[in-house]
Amino acid sequence: DDNDGVADRKDFDDDNDGVPAAKDGDNENDGLADLKDADDDNDSVADVRDHDVDNDGAADAKDADDDGDGLADARDGDDDNDGLADPKDADDDNDGVVDSRERAASLRKRP
């Protein structure tokens, strides 16, 4: 939540810089490019351990838009905006941990 009064599910510009999150290379405007940011939502929980990366209150496993960029995951073919389509990207959130390892860890840690 960026405390701008707009619900996270409807906020398409997380850092209020006028650039939609889907096209913004630094969504939280912390000076660190999202492709290199290990904590995209600045909640002090590394993305690899964060079960709600966009902090919208919906666990990523059940969230239709994990990264909160306004594009439903089913339509968001490149979650990390690295130019490589998710089905061909071994690390589609570009956090340095391959997706298969994240999925396995997520299944083990489910509440």
Beta strands, then each sheet from edge to edge (+ up, - down):
end
